[in-house]
Amino acid sequence: MTENAANGEPSSPGTSATIVVGATSKPGSRRAIEWAVARAVSTGARLELFSVIGGAVGAVGEQEVVQRAVDYEEAFLRNEAASLSARGIDVAVRVTHGNPTKELVEASADAGLLVIGSDHTGGTDKHRGPHGTRIVAGAHCPVVVVPDIDTTGRTGVVVGVDGSEVSHAALAFAAAEAARFAEPLTVVSTWMPVVYTGDIAPYPDMYLTDLQGTTEAFAQSMADEVRKDHPNLEIVVHVDEGDPAAVITEVAASARLAVVGTHGRTGLARFLLGSVSTQVLDHLTTVTAAVR
């Protein structure tokens, strides 16, 4: 493992002000690096470019191959760091080999924010691999997943809320992000009627109207809580019938950032699909933050 500040001196231990970005020389990593750099500039945070060489299985002659890969990535990231350091950014480089998911999860323990890239290029019919979801599930800090999508010109932050503790955390994170850039915050909440099968009468209008009204009142109460800390923040409440992940994904398609809450998981449970955050991360339409 190597760990260096841009000037070649050993870097200090990570702090809550550190942004760790999973960085490689591959094109798909570029947007994640650029997002993390912009965040570091706007917040004054320390930036760590972290690359993990994976895929080793212990074959004969493999150590030499791994070392060449480590040397190549380190040279690439050192060059990136030198350029960023010249702009006054506090930046360090770390390169190691092992299981990328495990290494990034461990690195998140000393970070204020973990940023990872994705080769997802948008569209609800396009799925991404499981590694990002596993990193989000195990991370010790908020994780921002940056898809290979051009979000230039987009504005606004979208957050899904359901009243859970993690959705309150997601809302606080989203409000702070929106306030930082003086952008509107859209609070999304959904409802679905009781599901039944068989040929029976349609849902009573009163029932559906009450579900809509109750959910609107709940979402508005969440928005009112945010206004206490951000009185000048523009907040839009969006309530709709439907699957929460699908609605959040659709609304976020024109936003700069989406935010979802995640409970995180341990053991085998963290790999199970089905949660709203997992579905949103599987169908990225913008840069998305997962917050505990």
N, C-alpha and C positions, 0 to 999 in steps of 0.2 A: 504494500500500500504506500502511496505517496500523498503528502499533504503539504501544500505550499501556499504562502501568500504570493501576490503578484510580484513582489520584489525578491522572492526566493527564500524569505525567512519563514520559520514555522508559524502556522496560523494559530490563533488563539482558539480555545474551546468554543463550540457553538453556544449562542445565547438565544433568548426569545426574540431578539431583533434580527436574527439570521434567516435569510431566505435560502433554502437549499433547492437547487434545480438539477434534475436528472439531465445531464448534458452529454452529448456525444457528437462525433463528427458527421453523423448521418443527417441528411436534409430534413427529416421529420422532426429533429430536435430543435431546429432553428427558431420556430415560432415560440417554443417554450422558453428558450434562452432570452429571446427578445422581450417576452412578456415579463419574465423575472427581472430583467435589467430595468425595464420601465418602472416596475414596482419598487425596485431598490432606489432608483433615482427619486421617485415621488415621496418615499417614506424615509430615506436616509439609512435604510437597513444595510447590513453587511450581506454580501452575496457569496455563496459557495457553489462553484461549478463541480458537480459530483458525477463521475462516470464509473460504471461497473461493467467489467468484462465478464460476461456469462458464457455458459455452454461447455465449460470444461468437464470432462468425464474421467480424467486420469489415464488417458491413453499414452503410450510410449511416444516421447518427443513432443508431447503437448505443452509442457512447461515453457519451452522455447517459443512456441507459437503464442501462448498467452502473454509472455513477457513482451514480445514484439507488439502485440495489440495494446498492451498497457502503455508502452513507450510512445506509440503513435497517438493514442488518445491524450496522453499527457502533453505531448508537444502541441497538439491542436488546441487544447484548453489553455495551456500557458500563453499561446499567442492571443487567444480571446481575452484572457485576463489582463495581459499587458495593454491591450487596446482600451479595455474598460478602466483600468487603473489610471491611464492617461487622462481620462475624463473625470477623475476624482472619485471613482466608485471604489469602495472598500471591498475587494474581491479576493477569494482564495480558490485554490484548485485541489481536488482530491480525486485520485484514481485508484481503484482496487479491482480485484477479481473475485467472483463468487456468484451467489444467487442474487440477481438484481432486486427482486421483490424484497427479500430479507434485508439486504443492505440498505435499501432506501427507507424501509420501515424503521430500521435501527437509527438511521441518520435523522429521521423526523423527531426523535426523542429530544434532540438538542436544538430544534429549529422552531421558529415562529410560524413558518409557512413552508410547505413542500410543493414544488412545481414540477409537474411531469408532462411530457409531450404525448401526443397520440397521432397515429396515422389516419384517424377517422376524418373523412372529408365532408361530412354532413349528410343529411338525409335520414329519415326515420327507418328506411329499409336497410341501412348499412350498419352492421355490428362491428364492434371492436373486440380485441382480444381480452382475456381475463386478467392480465397482469395489472392493469391500472385499477381495476375493481378490487383486486387483492391488496394492492398498496393502500388504497383508500380505507379498506376495512381494517387494516392493521396499524395505520399511521397514528402517531401520538399528537399530531397538530393538524390544522386545516390543510387540505390538499387541493391544489388548483390543477385541473386537467386542461391542457391547451390542445385543441384539435387542429388539424391542418386545414383551417378555414380562415379566409381573409375577413376580418371583422372591422376593417377600416371604415370609418364613418358611422359605425353603430354607436348608440348611446343608451344609457339606462341599465338598471340592475333589476333582475327578476328573482324573486324568492318564493319558494313553496312553503306554506305553513299548514299545520294540522293540529296545533295545540300541544304537541309533545314538548318535552324539555329540549330536545335537540333542535326542534323547529324554532324555538325561542332564541337559541344560540345562532342559528342560521339567519334569523331575522336581524339580530343585532349586528352580525358581520356584514350583511347586505346593506343595512342602513348606513353603517360607517363608510362602506365603499361608495355608495351613492352620494353621501354628503361630501366625501373627499373631493369628488369631481363635479359637485353641484349638478348631479344628474337625477332624473326621476327614479323612484323606487316603485316597482309593481309587485304588490303582494297577491299571490295566487292561492286560492283555496278551491277545492272541488267537493262535489257531493254526488252520490249515486243512490238510486232507489233500491229497495230490497229486490234481490234477483229471484225470480221464480221461473219455473218451467210449466208448460202446459197451456192449454187454450182457455185462459180465464180473462175476465174483464180488464181493460187497460187501467193504468194507475189513475186514481182520482186527482183532478186538477188541484184540489185543496192540498193534497199530500205533497205534490211536486212543488207547489208554490211555497209551502211551509219549509221544505228542505232548502230551497233557494234562499228564502228570507233568513232562516236560521244561520245558514253558512255565511251570508253577507254580513250579518250582525257580528258573528264571530271574527271574520276577517277584518272588519272595521275596528273591532276592539283591539286586535293585534296592531293595526296601524296607529291607533290612538296611543298605545304604549310607546311606540317608536317616536311619536311627535314630542313626547316629554323631553327626550334627549336631543332631538333634531327638529326644533320648531319651524325651521325654514325649509325643511325638506319637502319636495313635491312627492306625494304618495298617491298611487292609483291602486284601487282594490279591484281585482279581477276574480269573479266567481263564476264557475261554469259547471255544468253536469259533465261527468266523464272520468276516465282514468286519470289520477293525479299526474303520473309521469308524462302521459301523452299531452295533457294540457300545459304543463310546465314547459315541455320541450317545444311545443308550438308557439307559446308566447315568447319564449327566450330566443326564437329564431331571428329576431330583429334587435336583440339586446347586446350590449357589450359584455355582460357577465350574468351568469345564472348562479344561484346559490341554493343548495339543498342540505338538509340535515341528515346525518348518518349516525346510527347507534354504534357502528363498529361491531365486530364479532370476534370471537376467539375460537380456536380449533376448527373443526370441519364446518361449523355453522357460518363462518365468514365467507365460505365459498358458495353458499346457497344463493340462487337467484330469487328475484321476486320483490325485493324492497323497492320503494320509489326511487331512492338514490341510485341503486344499481341500474334500474331501467333508464333513468335519465343519462347516466354515464355510458350506457350502451348505445345511446342514440344522440350523441352530442350535436347541438346546433350552434353552440357558442362556447367560449371559455367558461368552465364550470368549476365552482368551488364546493367542496364537500366539507361540512363543518360539524363537529361534535358539540 
